[in-house]
Amino acid sequence: MATQRPTQAGEPIIYHDKDIIPLECCDCGLVHWIMVDINGKEVILRFFRDDYQTDKIRKKAKLIIYRKRSKSVTTTT
């Protein structure tokens, strides 16, 4: 995976046209690839989840992610 410079909360990240950048969540290790397209004044960002890198990072950091079960709502008519 391409290396990414660590950033602080609120710090801007500058992207350039046609960049493809990895983005890793520092809390849960979820990895996305961001594709940048600049068309005039429009910036188009496309996000793709990278399950392989996410799994690799979570295993290395020994992260276990738990998902809360939502309470099922039953309606009666």
HTML snippet that shows the backbone in 3Dmol.js (N, CA, C, O; Angstrom):
<script src="https://3Dmol.org/build/3Dmol-min.js"></script>
<div id="view" style="width:600px;height:400px;position:relative"></div>
<script>
const pdb = `
ATOM      1  N   MET A   1       0.836  -1.174   0.000  1.00  0.00           N
ATOM      2  CA  MET A   1       0.000   0.000   0.000  1.00  0.00           C
ATOM      3  C   MET A   1       0.879   1.234   0.000  1.00  0.00           C
ATOM      4  O   MET A   1       1.937   1.248   0.629  1.00  0.00           O
ATOM      5  N   ALA A   2       0.451   2.257  -0.694  1.00  0.00           N
ATOM      6  CA  ALA A   2       1.210   3.504  -0.740  1.00  0.00           C
ATOM      7  C   ALA A   2       1.273   4.097   0.657  1.00  0.00           C
ATOM      8  O   ALA A   2       0.345   3.947   1.451  1.00  0.00           O
ATOM      9  N   THR A   3       2.379   4.773   0.949  1.00  0.00           N
ATOM     10  CA  THR A   3       2.512   5.362   2.271  1.00  0.00           C
ATOM     11  C   THR A   3       1.703   6.644   2.352  1.00  0.00           C
ATOM     12  O   THR A   3       1.508   7.343   1.358  1.00  0.00           O
ATOM     13  N   GLN A   4       1.243   6.931   3.538  1.00  0.00           N
ATOM     14  CA  GLN A   4       0.437   8.119   3.766  1.00  0.00           C
ATOM     15  C   GLN A   4       1.017   8.854   4.951  1.00  0.00           C
ATOM     16  O   GLN A   4       1.345   8.249   5.972  1.00  0.00           O
ATOM     17  N   ARG A   5       1.141  10.158   4.814  1.00  0.00           N
ATOM     18  CA  ARG A   5       1.662  10.980   5.894  1.00  0.00           C
ATOM     19  C   ARG A   5       0.572  11.154   6.945  1.00  0.00           C
ATOM     20  O   ARG A   5      -0.561  11.491   6.602  1.00  0.00           O
ATOM     21  N   PRO A   6       0.893  10.930   8.223  1.00  0.00           N
ATOM     22  CA  PRO A   6      -0.107  11.120   9.267  1.00  0.00           C
ATOM     23  C   PRO A   6      -0.552  12.581   9.327  1.00  0.00           C
ATOM     24  O   PRO A   6       0.258  13.487   9.130  1.00  0.00           O
ATOM     25  N   THR A   7      -1.821  12.805   9.594  1.00  0.00           N
ATOM     26  CA  THR A   7      -2.348  14.163   9.704  1.00  0.00           C
ATOM     27  C   THR A   7      -3.005  14.347  11.063  1.00  0.00           C
ATOM     28  O   THR A   7      -3.413  13.383  11.710  1.00  0.00           O
ATOM     29  N   GLN A   8      -3.098  15.574  11.473  1.00  0.00           N
ATOM     30  CA  GLN A   8      -3.761  15.923  12.719  1.00  0.00           C
ATOM     31  C   GLN A   8      -5.213  16.277  12.430  1.00  0.00           C
ATOM     32  O   GLN A   8      -5.543  16.638  11.300  1.00  0.00           O
ATOM     33  N   ALA A   9      -6.069  16.185  13.410  1.00  0.00           N
ATOM     34  CA  ALA A   9      -7.479  16.527  13.245  1.00  0.00           C
ATOM     35  C   ALA A   9      -7.601  17.969  12.760  1.00  0.00           C
ATOM     36  O   ALA A   9      -7.002  18.878  13.336  1.00  0.00           O
ATOM     37  N   GLY A  10      -8.375  18.171  11.707  1.00  0.00           N
ATOM     38  CA  GLY A  10      -8.610  19.504  11.170  1.00  0.00           C
ATOM     39  C   GLY A  10      -7.550  20.004  10.215  1.00  0.00           C
ATOM     40  O   GLY A  10      -7.709  21.072   9.623  1.00  0.00           O
ATOM     41  N   GLU A  11      -6.469  19.255  10.050  1.00  0.00           N
ATOM     42  CA  GLU A  11      -5.396  19.670   9.136  1.00  0.00           C
ATOM     43  C   GLU A  11      -5.827  19.409   7.695  1.00  0.00           C
ATOM     44  O   GLU A  11      -6.317  18.324   7.384  1.00  0.00           O
ATOM     45  N   PRO A  12      -5.649  20.400   6.806  1.00  0.00           N
ATOM     46  CA  PRO A  12      -6.061  20.176   5.416  1.00  0.00           C
ATOM     47  C   PRO A  12      -5.138  19.191   4.698  1.00  0.00           C
ATOM     48  O   PRO A  12      -3.942  19.111   4.981  1.00  0.00           O
ATOM     49  N   ILE A  13      -5.715  18.456   3.778  1.00  0.00           N
ATOM     50  CA  ILE A  13      -4.957  17.549   2.923  1.00  0.00           C
ATOM     51  C   ILE A  13      -5.130  18.052   1.500  1.00  0.00           C
ATOM     52  O   ILE A  13      -6.259  18.233   1.043  1.00  0.00           O
ATOM     53  N   ILE A  14      -4.039  18.277   0.798  1.00  0.00           N
ATOM     54  CA  ILE A  14      -4.108  18.801  -0.560  1.00  0.00           C
ATOM     55  C   ILE A  14      -4.032  17.643  -1.542  1.00  0.00           C
ATOM     56  O   ILE A  14      -3.088  16.854  -1.524  1.00  0.00           O
ATOM     57  N   TYR A  15      -5.054  17.556  -2.408  1.00  0.00           N
ATOM     58  CA  TYR A  15      -5.106  16.546  -3.452  1.00  0.00           C
ATOM     59  C   TYR A  15      -4.888  17.215  -4.797  1.00  0.00           C
ATOM     60  O   TYR A  15      -5.225  18.385  -4.982  1.00  0.00           O
ATOM     61  N   HIS A  16      -4.331  16.476  -5.724  1.00  0.00           N
ATOM     62  CA  HIS A  16      -4.119  16.967  -7.082  1.00  0.00           C
ATOM     63  C   HIS A  16      -4.948  16.127  -8.041  1.00  0.00           C
ATOM     64  O   HIS A  16      -5.346  15.007  -7.720  1.00  0.00           O
ATOM     65  N   ASP A  17      -5.202  16.681  -9.223  1.00  0.00           N
ATOM     66  CA  ASP A  17      -5.994  15.987 -10.228  1.00  0.00           C
ATOM     67  C   ASP A  17      -5.387  14.624 -10.547  1.00  0.00           C
ATOM     68  O   ASP A  17      -4.172  14.488 -10.686  1.00  0.00           O
ATOM     69  N   LYS A  18      -6.240  13.636 -10.659  1.00  0.00           N
ATOM     70  CA  LYS A  18      -5.897  12.251 -11.003  1.00  0.00           C
ATOM     71  C   LYS A  18      -5.134  11.521  -9.903  1.00  0.00           C
ATOM     72  O   LYS A  18      -4.597  10.440 -10.146  1.00  0.00           O
ATOM     73  N   ASP A  19      -5.075  12.086  -8.703  1.00  0.00           N
ATOM     74  CA  ASP A  19      -4.447  11.390  -7.579  1.00  0.00           C
ATOM     75  C   ASP A  19      -5.293  10.182  -7.182  1.00  0.00           C
ATOM     76  O   ASP A  19      -6.517  10.197  -7.311  1.00  0.00           O
ATOM     77  N   ILE A  20      -4.630   9.149  -6.701  1.00  0.00           N
ATOM     78  CA  ILE A  20      -5.291   8.004  -6.077  1.00  0.00           C
ATOM     79  C   ILE A  20      -4.577   7.821  -4.744  1.00  0.00           C
ATOM     80  O   ILE A  20      -3.403   7.456  -4.702  1.00  0.00           O
ATOM     81  N   ILE A  21      -5.294   8.077  -3.665  1.00  0.00           N
ATOM     82  CA  ILE A  21      -4.677   8.180  -2.349  1.00  0.00           C
ATOM     83  C   ILE A  21      -5.313   7.186  -1.393  1.00  0.00           C
ATOM     84  O   ILE A  21      -6.536   7.047  -1.374  1.00  0.00           O
ATOM     85  N   PRO A  22      -4.493   6.480  -0.586  1.00  0.00           N
ATOM     86  CA  PRO A  22      -5.080   5.628   0.454  1.00  0.00           C
ATOM     87  C   PRO A  22      -5.464   6.484   1.660  1.00  0.00           C
ATOM     88  O   PRO A  22      -4.776   7.451   1.987  1.00  0.00           O
ATOM     89  N   LEU A  23      -6.551   6.128   2.308  1.00  0.00           N
ATOM     90  CA  LEU A  23      -6.995   6.823   3.507  1.00  0.00           C
ATOM     91  C   LEU A  23      -7.335   5.770   4.544  1.00  0.00           C
ATOM     92  O   LEU A  23      -8.200   4.922   4.322  1.00  0.00           O
ATOM     93  N   GLU A  24      -6.645   5.829   5.689  1.00  0.00           N
ATOM     94  CA  GLU A  24      -6.850   4.850   6.755  1.00  0.00           C
ATOM     95  C   GLU A  24      -7.373   5.549   7.992  1.00  0.00           C
ATOM     96  O   GLU A  24      -6.812   6.557   8.421  1.00  0.00           O
ATOM     97  N   CYS A  25      -8.439   5.027   8.567  1.00  0.00           N
ATOM     98  CA  CYS A  25      -8.981   5.567   9.807  1.00  0.00           C
ATOM     99  C   CYS A  25      -8.042   5.193  10.954  1.00  0.00           C
ATOM    100  O   CYS A  25      -7.670   4.030  11.112  1.00  0.00           O
ATOM    101  N   CYS A  26      -7.668   6.186  11.743  1.00  0.00           N
ATOM    102  CA  CYS A  26      -6.717   5.914  12.824  1.00  0.00           C
ATOM    103  C   CYS A  26      -7.374   5.162  13.982  1.00  0.00           C
ATOM    104  O   CYS A  26      -6.676   4.532  14.776  1.00  0.00           O
ATOM    105  N   ASP A  27      -8.693   5.217  14.090  1.00  0.00           N
ATOM    106  CA  ASP A  27      -9.367   4.538  15.201  1.00  0.00           C
ATOM    107  C   ASP A  27      -9.666   3.076  14.913  1.00  0.00           C
ATOM    108  O   ASP A  27      -9.441   2.213  15.762  1.00  0.00           O
ATOM    109  N   CYS A  28     -10.177   2.796  13.710  1.00  0.00           N
ATOM    110  CA  CYS A  28     -10.650   1.430  13.438  1.00  0.00           C
ATOM    111  C   CYS A  28      -9.866   0.721  12.333  1.00  0.00           C
ATOM    112  O   CYS A  28     -10.082  -0.470  12.104  1.00  0.00           O
ATOM    113  N   GLY A  29      -8.965   1.420  11.643  1.00  0.00           N
ATOM    114  CA  GLY A  29      -8.144   0.788  10.625  1.00  0.00           C
ATOM    115  C   GLY A  29      -8.827   0.581   9.289  1.00  0.00           C
ATOM    116  O   GLY A  29      -8.254  -0.059   8.407  1.00  0.00           O
ATOM    117  N   LEU A  30     -10.039   1.105   9.109  1.00  0.00           N
ATOM    118  CA  LEU A  30     -10.741   0.972   7.839  1.00  0.00           C
ATOM    119  C   LEU A  30      -9.990   1.746   6.752  1.00  0.00           C
ATOM    120  O   LEU A  30      -9.643   2.912   6.940  1.00  0.00           O
ATOM    121  N   VAL A  31      -9.745   1.094   5.623  1.00  0.00           N
ATOM    122  CA  VAL A  31      -8.962   1.704   4.539  1.00  0.00           C
ATOM    123  C   VAL A  31      -9.846   1.928   3.318  1.00  0.00           C
ATOM    124  O   VAL A  31     -10.596   1.045   2.902  1.00  0.00           O
ATOM    125  N   HIS A  32      -9.741   3.122   2.758  1.00  0.00           N
ATOM    126  CA  HIS A  32     -10.391   3.464   1.497  1.00  0.00           C
ATOM    127  C   HIS A  32      -9.335   3.999   0.549  1.00  0.00           C
ATOM    128  O   HIS A  32      -8.327   4.555   0.984  1.00  0.00           O
ATOM    129  N   TRP A  33      -9.563   3.835  -0.734  1.00  0.00           N
ATOM    130  CA  TRP A  33      -8.770   4.501  -1.759  1.00  0.00           C
ATOM    131  C   TRP A  33      -9.621   5.634  -2.297  1.00  0.00           C
ATOM    132  O   TRP A  33     -10.795   5.441  -2.613  1.00  0.00           O
ATOM    133  N   ILE A  34      -9.032   6.811  -2.400  1.00  0.00           N
ATOM    134  CA  ILE A  34      -9.750   7.973  -2.901  1.00  0.00           C
ATOM    135  C   ILE A  34      -9.200   8.311  -4.278  1.00  0.00           C
ATOM    136  O   ILE A  34      -7.996   8.496  -4.452  1.00  0.00           O
ATOM    137  N   MET A  35     -10.100   8.387  -5.254  1.00  0.00           N
ATOM    138  CA  MET A  35      -9.721   8.823  -6.603  1.00  0.00           C
ATOM    139  C   MET A  35     -10.197  10.270  -6.760  1.00  0.00           C
ATOM    140  O   MET A  35     -11.357  10.581  -6.490  1.00  0.00           O
ATOM    141  N   VAL A  36      -9.294  11.146  -7.196  1.00  0.00           N
ATOM    142  CA  VAL A  36      -9.587  12.572  -7.323  1.00  0.00           C
ATOM    143  C   VAL A  36      -9.660  12.952  -8.792  1.00  0.00           C
ATOM    144  O   VAL A  36      -8.747  12.665  -9.565  1.00  0.00           O
ATOM    145  N   ASP A  37     -10.761  13.604  -9.171  1.00  0.00           N
ATOM    146  CA  ASP A  37     -10.902  14.180 -10.507  1.00  0.00           C
ATOM    147  C   ASP A  37     -11.283  15.645 -10.330  1.00  0.00           C
ATOM    148  O   ASP A  37     -12.225  15.958  -9.602  1.00  0.00           O
ATOM    149  N   ILE A  38     -10.561  16.534 -10.985  1.00  0.00           N
ATOM    150  CA  ILE A  38     -10.859  17.956 -10.938  1.00  0.00           C
ATOM    151  C   ILE A  38     -11.316  18.371 -12.326  1.00  0.00           C
ATOM    152  O   ILE A  38     -10.599  18.197 -13.311  1.00  0.00           O
ATOM    153  N   ASN A  39     -12.519  18.923 -12.387  1.00  0.00           N
ATOM    154  CA  ASN A  39     -13.111  19.333 -13.649  1.00  0.00           C
ATOM    155  C   ASN A  39     -13.541  20.793 -13.490  1.00  0.00           C
ATOM    156  O   ASN A  39     -14.642  21.071 -13.016  1.00  0.00           O
ATOM    157  N   GLY A  40     -12.679  21.714 -13.884  1.00  0.00           N
ATOM    158  CA  GLY A  40     -12.975  23.134 -13.691  1.00  0.00           C
ATOM    159  C   GLY A  40     -13.009  23.453 -12.213  1.00  0.00           C
ATOM    160  O   GLY A  40     -12.016  23.282 -11.507  1.00  0.00           O
ATOM    161  N   LYS A  41     -14.173  23.925 -11.741  1.00  0.00           N
ATOM    162  CA  LYS A  41     -14.317  24.249 -10.321  1.00  0.00           C
ATOM    163  C   LYS A  41     -14.901  23.099  -9.513  1.00  0.00           C
ATOM    164  O   LYS A  41     -15.095  23.226  -8.304  1.00  0.00           O
ATOM    165  N   GLU A  42     -15.180  21.986 -10.164  1.00  0.00           N
ATOM    166  CA  GLU A  42     -15.720  20.820  -9.473  1.00  0.00           C
ATOM    167  C   GLU A  42     -14.609  19.851  -9.090  1.00  0.00           C
ATOM    168  O   GLU A  42     -13.685  19.589  -9.860  1.00  0.00           O
ATOM    169  N   VAL A  43     -14.728  19.338  -7.898  1.00  0.00           N
ATOM    170  CA  VAL A  43     -13.818  18.284  -7.441  1.00  0.00           C
ATOM    171  C   VAL A  43     -14.669  17.047  -7.197  1.00  0.00           C
ATOM    172  O   VAL A  43     -15.621  17.081  -6.418  1.00  0.00           O
ATOM    173  N   ILE A  44     -14.321  15.967  -7.863  1.00  0.00           N
ATOM    174  CA  ILE A  44     -15.068  14.723  -7.735  1.00  0.00           C
ATOM    175  C   ILE A  44     -14.191  13.728  -6.974  1.00  0.00           C
ATOM    176  O   ILE A  44     -13.079  13.411  -7.396  1.00  0.00           O
ATOM    177  N   LEU A  45     -14.705  13.248  -5.858  1.00  0.00           N
ATOM    178  CA  LEU A  45     -13.993  12.251  -5.058  1.00  0.00           C
ATOM    179  C   LEU A  45     -14.763  10.944  -5.130  1.00  0.00           C
ATOM    180  O   LEU A  45     -15.975  10.910  -4.917  1.00  0.00           O
ATOM    181  N   ARG A  46     -14.048   9.871  -5.432  1.00  0.00           N
ATOM    182  CA  ARG A  46     -14.645   8.535  -5.441  1.00  0.00           C
ATOM    183  C   ARG A  46     -13.924   7.705  -4.382  1.00  0.00           C
ATOM    184  O   ARG A  46     -12.695   7.640  -4.357  1.00  0.00           O
ATOM    185  N   PHE A  47     -14.699   7.078  -3.516  1.00  0.00           N
ATOM    186  CA  PHE A  47     -14.136   6.293  -2.427  1.00  0.00           C
ATOM    187  C   PHE A  47     -14.385   4.810  -2.692  1.00  0.00           C
ATOM    188  O   PHE A  47     -15.498   4.404  -3.024  1.00  0.00           O
ATOM    189  N   PHE A  48     -13.332   4.011  -2.540  1.00  0.00           N
ATOM    190  CA  PHE A  48     -13.419   2.562  -2.711  1.00  0.00           C
ATOM    191  C   PHE A  48     -12.859   1.905  -1.459  1.00  0.00           C
ATOM    192  O   PHE A  48     -11.727   2.180  -1.062  1.00  0.00           O
ATOM    193  N   ARG A  49     -13.637   1.053  -0.848  1.00  0.00           N
ATOM    194  CA  ARG A  49     -13.189   0.359   0.349  1.00  0.00           C
ATOM    195  C   ARG A  49     -12.187  -0.718  -0.027  1.00  0.00           C
ATOM    196  O   ARG A  49     -12.381  -1.441  -1.004  1.00  0.00           O
ATOM    197  N   ASP A  50     -11.112  -0.824   0.750  1.00  0.00           N
ATOM    198  CA  ASP A  50     -10.072  -1.821   0.515  1.00  0.00           C
ATOM    199  C   ASP A  50     -10.122  -2.835   1.660  1.00  0.00           C
ATOM    200  O   ASP A  50      -9.457  -2.667   2.682  1.00  0.00           O
ATOM    201  N   ASP A  51     -10.918  -3.885   1.471  1.00  0.00           N
ATOM    202  CA  ASP A  51     -11.103  -4.882   2.520  1.00  0.00           C
ATOM    203  C   ASP A  51      -9.809  -5.627   2.846  1.00  0.00           C
ATOM    204  O   ASP A  51      -9.567  -5.965   4.004  1.00  0.00           O
ATOM    205  N   TYR A  52      -8.981  -5.885   1.840  1.00  0.00           N
ATOM    206  CA  TYR A  52      -7.730  -6.610   2.067  1.00  0.00           C
ATOM    207  C   TYR A  52      -6.809  -5.814   2.994  1.00  0.00           C
ATOM    208  O   TYR A  52      -6.318  -6.351   3.987  1.00  0.00           O
ATOM    209  N   GLN A  53      -6.570  -4.531   2.676  1.00  0.00           N
ATOM    210  CA  GLN A  53      -5.686  -3.710   3.507  1.00  0.00           C
ATOM    211  C   GLN A  53      -6.290  -3.459   4.885  1.00  0.00           C
ATOM    212  O   GLN A  53      -5.572  -3.414   5.884  1.00  0.00           O
ATOM    213  N   THR A  54      -7.609  -3.297   4.937  1.00  0.00           N
ATOM    214  CA  THR A  54      -8.277  -3.114   6.227  1.00  0.00           C
ATOM    215  C   THR A  54      -8.030  -4.325   7.115  1.00  0.00           C
ATOM    216  O   THR A  54      -7.659  -4.169   8.278  1.00  0.00           O
ATOM    217  N   ASP A  55      -8.228  -5.523   6.587  1.00  0.00           N
ATOM    218  CA  ASP A  55      -8.003  -6.747   7.348  1.00  0.00           C
ATOM    219  C   ASP A  55      -6.549  -6.863   7.794  1.00  0.00           C
ATOM    220  O   ASP A  55      -6.271  -7.229   8.936  1.00  0.00           O
ATOM    221  N   LYS A  56      -5.638  -6.554   6.899  1.00  0.00           N
ATOM    222  CA  LYS A  56      -4.198  -6.634   7.196  1.00  0.00           C
ATOM    223  C   LYS A  56      -3.812  -5.678   8.338  1.00  0.00           C
ATOM    224  O   LYS A  56      -3.092  -6.059   9.261  1.00  0.00           O
ATOM    225  N   ILE A  57      -4.296  -4.448   8.260  1.00  0.00           N
ATOM    226  CA  ILE A  57      -3.975  -3.442   9.281  1.00  0.00           C
ATOM    227  C   ILE A  57      -4.603  -3.819  10.618  1.00  0.00           C
ATOM    228  O   ILE A  57      -3.963  -3.703  11.663  1.00  0.00           O
ATOM    229  N   ARG A  58      -5.853  -4.268  10.586  1.00  0.00           N
ATOM    230  CA  ARG A  58      -6.527  -4.639  11.835  1.00  0.00           C
ATOM    231  C   ARG A  58      -5.864  -5.839  12.499  1.00  0.00           C
ATOM    232  O   ARG A  58      -5.756  -5.886  13.724  1.00  0.00           O
ATOM    233  N   LYS A  59      -5.422  -6.808  11.707  1.00  0.00           N
ATOM    234  CA  LYS A  59      -4.728  -7.964  12.279  1.00  0.00           C
ATOM    235  C   LYS A  59      -3.397  -7.547  12.894  1.00  0.00           C
ATOM    236  O   LYS A  59      -3.053  -7.986  13.992  1.00  0.00           O
ATOM    237  N   LYS A  60      -2.647  -6.699  12.187  1.00  0.00           N
ATOM    238  CA  LYS A  60      -1.345  -6.246  12.690  1.00  0.00           C
ATOM    239  C   LYS A  60      -1.500  -5.469  13.993  1.00  0.00           C
ATOM    240  O   LYS A  60      -0.696  -5.629  14.911  1.00  0.00           O
ATOM    241  N   ALA A  61      -2.536  -4.623  14.078  1.00  0.00           N
ATOM    242  CA  ALA A  61      -2.775  -3.817  15.268  1.00  0.00           C
ATOM    243  C   ALA A  61      -3.604  -4.558  16.319  1.00  0.00           C
ATOM    244  O   ALA A  61      -3.878  -4.024  17.394  1.00  0.00           O
ATOM    245  N   LYS A  62      -4.002  -5.797  15.997  1.00  0.00           N
ATOM    246  CA  LYS A  62      -4.837  -6.609  16.881  1.00  0.00           C
ATOM    247  C   LYS A  62      -6.137  -5.886  17.243  1.00  0.00           C
ATOM    248  O   LYS A  62      -6.580  -5.902  18.391  1.00  0.00           O
ATOM    249  N   LEU A  63      -6.735  -5.249  16.222  1.00  0.00           N
ATOM    250  CA  LEU A  63      -8.016  -4.563  16.402  1.00  0.00           C
ATOM    251  C   LEU A  63      -9.153  -5.537  16.153  1.00  0.00           C
ATOM    252  O   LEU A  63      -9.139  -6.297  15.185  1.00  0.00           O
ATOM    253  N   ILE A  64     -10.125  -5.504  17.030  1.00  0.00           N
ATOM    254  CA  ILE A  64     -11.335  -6.293  16.846  1.00  0.00           C
ATOM    255  C   ILE A  64     -12.493  -5.305  16.844  1.00  0.00           C
ATOM    256  O   ILE A  64     -12.660  -4.533  17.788  1.00  0.00           O
ATOM    257  N   ILE A  65     -13.275  -5.330  15.802  1.00  0.00           N
ATOM    258  CA  ILE A  65     -14.383  -4.399  15.656  1.00  0.00           C
ATOM    259  C   ILE A  65     -15.685  -5.136  15.947  1.00  0.00           C
ATOM    260  O   ILE A  65     -15.961  -6.186  15.367  1.00  0.00           O
ATOM    261  N   TYR A  66     -16.464  -4.582  16.837  1.00  0.00           N
ATOM    262  CA  TYR A  66     -17.767  -5.141  17.169  1.00  0.00           C
ATOM    263  C   TYR A  66     -18.847  -4.205  16.638  1.00  0.00           C
ATOM    264  O   TYR A  66     -18.734  -2.984  16.750  1.00  0.00           O
ATOM    265  N   ARG A  67     -19.869  -4.774  16.074  1.00  0.00           N
ATOM    266  CA  ARG A  67     -20.995  -3.994  15.588  1.00  0.00           C
ATOM    267  C   ARG A  67     -22.166  -4.177  16.548  1.00  0.00           C
ATOM    268  O   ARG A  67     -22.547  -5.296  16.889  1.00  0.00           O
ATOM    269  N   LYS A  68     -22.723  -3.050  16.972  1.00  0.00           N
ATOM    270  CA  LYS A  68     -23.876  -3.129  17.859  1.00  0.00           C
ATOM    271  C   LYS A  68     -25.073  -3.632  17.082  1.00  0.00           C
ATOM    272  O   LYS A  68     -25.292  -3.256  15.930  1.00  0.00           O
ATOM    273  N   ARG A  69     -25.835  -4.478  17.724  1.00  0.00           N
ATOM    274  CA  ARG A  69     -27.080  -4.933  17.105  1.00  0.00           C
ATOM    275  C   ARG A  69     -28.127  -3.852  17.316  1.00  0.00           C
ATOM    276  O   ARG A  69     -28.276  -3.318  18.415  1.00  0.00           O
ATOM    277  N   SER A  70     -28.834  -3.544  16.267  1.00  0.00           N
ATOM    278  CA  SER A  70     -29.903  -2.566  16.421  1.00  0.00           C
ATOM    279  C   SER A  70     -31.122  -3.251  17.004  1.00  0.00           C
ATOM    280  O   SER A  70     -31.389  -4.421  16.729  1.00  0.00           O
ATOM    281  N   LYS A  71     -31.848  -2.514  17.801  1.00  0.00           N
ATOM    282  CA  LYS A  71     -33.069  -3.071  18.376  1.00  0.00           C
ATOM    283  C   LYS A  71     -34.091  -3.176  17.271  1.00  0.00           C
ATOM    284  O   LYS A  71     -34.343  -2.213  16.546  1.00  0.00           O
ATOM    285  N   SER A  72     -34.670  -4.338  17.149  1.00  0.00           N
ATOM    286  CA  SER A  72     -35.675  -4.498  16.098  1.00  0.00           C
ATOM    287  C   SER A  72     -36.972  -3.840  16.558  1.00  0.00           C
ATOM    288  O   SER A  72     -37.405  -3.983  17.701  1.00  0.00           O
ATOM    289  N   VAL A  73     -37.556  -3.131  15.641  1.00  0.00           N
ATOM    290  CA  VAL A  73     -38.807  -2.435  15.947  1.00  0.00           C
ATOM    291  C   VAL A  73     -39.936  -3.229  15.321  1.00  0.00           C
ATOM    292  O   VAL A  73     -39.943  -3.505  14.121  1.00  0.00           O
ATOM    293  N   THR A  74     -40.872  -3.583  16.150  1.00  0.00           N
ATOM    294  CA  THR A  74     -42.027  -4.326  15.633  1.00  0.00           C
ATOM    295  C   THR A  74     -43.241  -3.422  15.684  1.00  0.00           C
ATOM    296  O   THR A  74     -43.464  -2.711  16.663  1.00  0.00           O
ATOM    297  N   THR A  75     -43.999  -3.458  14.645  1.00  0.00           N
ATOM    298  CA  THR A  75     -45.226  -2.663  14.624  1.00  0.00           C
ATOM    299  C   THR A  75     -46.410  -3.603  14.542  1.00  0.00           C
ATOM    300  O   THR A  75     -46.360  -4.650  13.896  1.00  0.00           O
ATOM    301  N   THR A  76     -47.448  -3.212  15.195  1.00  0.00           N
ATOM    302  CA  THR A  76     -48.671  -4.019  15.142  1.00  0.00           C
ATOM    303  C   THR A  76     -49.745  -3.195  14.447  1.00  0.00           C
ATOM    304  O   THR A  76     -49.852  -1.987  14.659  1.00  0.00           O
ATOM    305  N   THR A  77     -50.519  -3.845  13.636  1.00  0.00           N
ATOM    306  CA  THR A  77     -51.615  -3.152  12.950  1.00  0.00           C
ATOM    307  C   THR A  77     -52.928  -3.794  13.248  1.00  0.00           C
ATOM    308  O   THR A  77     -53.962  -3.343  12.755  1.00  0.00           O
TER     309      THR A  77
END
`;
const viewer = $3Dmol.createViewer("view");
viewer.addModel(pdb, "pdb");
viewer.setStyle({}, {cartoon: {color: "spectrum"}});
viewer.zoomTo();
viewer.render();
</script>
